[in-house]
Amino acid sequence: MSTPQPRRTRTFALTAAQAAVQGETDPAHRITMHSLIRTAIPVEAAGVIPEEWQAVLRWCVGTGIAVAEIAARLHMRLTPTAVMLNELRAHGLVTHQASMTTDQAADVAFLWRVRNRLAEI
């Protein structure tokens, strides 16, 4: 007889069904898979929040973490993860740095600076 698997919280329960939040039209406010998420407050100050939210806050301390990485660690798809992060942002628990614009991505000098910094690591 196999051991029962622990119950997982359904993705929609983590996002409080606020998919409309994801509909941001301003690129500076849109959370994408490349956005960098940082905690805005210590995990201890967050009060009673879902376990997944606590995990996200712990991962995002300091330099932050990309949305795609958070989704992978939570074993969630990107869209629900972005919706959940928008909700965390709405509660003041996280901040985000938008991904590069098309102009920034085409800036060769910027890309060389990124490459050189990666080479130092």
ABEGO torsion letter per residue (X at the ends): XBBBBBBBBBAAAAAGGBAAAAABABAAABBBAABBBBBABBAAAAEBBBAAAAAAAAAABEAEBBAAAAAAAAGBBAAAAAAAAAAAAAAGABBBBBBBBAAAAABAAAAAAAAAAAAAX
